Amino acid sequence: PRDIVGTNQRMAKTKVKMARSHVLVRLTVPYGVAPGQAIQAIAPGGIKFTTYIPAGLRPGQVFTVRVPTNMSSGAELKDAATNSVFLSLVPTMSLGNDKYIRDVQTCSERCCDMDGCCGAWARYTTGKKELKYRQPCVALACCCDWEASLDGKKVGSIQPAGCCDNPIFACMCPACYCGDLFALKFLDNSGSFKFSTRRNVQCCQYCCLCCSFLTTPCARQYRYCCTDDIFAVYEHSIFNADLNDQTAVAKINYTTRMVHPCIGDELLNVSIEPSADLSEEDLALLSLATFMISEGSSFEFCMATGAVMGALDTPTGIESLDEAAFISGEWQNRSVLFQYALIIFELLPFAHLHTTHSHKLYMLS
């Protein structure tokens, strides 16, 4: 017994909490900055520091800096660059200048919180700020709207457009109606109709769609086997609440990749780029669309997103069908898209899924 006690005491003494003397910070060489020039950055914990671009790097490339944890903020680091391997698997999102990371629900939130018991929700956080999407009741998903909140304040909700939202002739005689229709509605925190996605209905449109469905498999096979155009870039227009106003207030940008001609394309990136000056709350509201696109069909949320997903048009690769949903796109060569992808995933701080936000871009990776 004495030996056992002594052994346990020695083991207890060896269980020392691992103290990190440094953190690794991954930086991207900004455009217009040459090797040897100084840049400023912020490490985890809010430590500000100045470092220098290593020799041989060009804009868009990345390097890692070893930052001491006991360093005072504002210090200068020389020859601190080091090599590392970095593989990001956590979904991230950028809103304005803040980068959010997908959080997970705790046990108490799943079992005791009303949203966890009856509804469905997802949370993105910076550690200080929070962006949350919630659906109050999965059992009545068709009656309850998905909501978005920023730092605990509701910014709005999303819902499919109803019969009363569109022209009365489209409801009374849909087979004879030609023109635009609301598809998806974005409501602000007061419940007022603010943004929308639309569909355009034209005479003989369904005959053209049938032809497109028949020719698309052959076109995809040709793209996959005979060309390098396996990537596609799409833009989906978002409008305001006036059906007569054709000015887009924002665009949903998609980048997809064909993995095989017989299966659906892989979504690489989705972002919202405002065409006008939109507030952070407006972007948070519109980000509901990117959340639905990236996670709405997942096992976790599929029971709660069915009503919205039916009204949310996404690129199909069938030109006539996409144009009817105000989606335009083009195929991209593999080598061109690789360069574009490097810019998206490295330079722009997700403002997603890792995506781009120059002015106030929003994205999700």
Buried (B, 14 or more C-beta within 10 A) or exposed (E): EEEEEEEEEEEEEEEEEEEEEBBBBEBBBEEEBEEEEEBEBEBEEEBEBEBBBBEEBEBBBBBBBBBBEEBEEEEEBEEBBEEEEEEEEEBBBBBBEBBBBBBEBEEEBEEEBEBBEBBBBBBBBEEEEBBBBBBBBBEEBEEBBBBBBBEEEBBBBBBBBEEEBBEEEBBEEEEEBEBBBBBBBBBBBEEEBBBBBBBEBEEEBEEBBEEBEEEBEEBBEEBBEEEBBBBBBBBBBBBBBEBEEEEBBBBBBBBBBBEEBEEEBEBBBBBBBBEEEBEBBBBBBBBBBBBBBBBBEEEEBEEBBEBBBEBBBBBBBBBBBBBBBBBBBEBBEEEEBEEBBBBBBBBBBBBBBBBBBEEBBBBBB
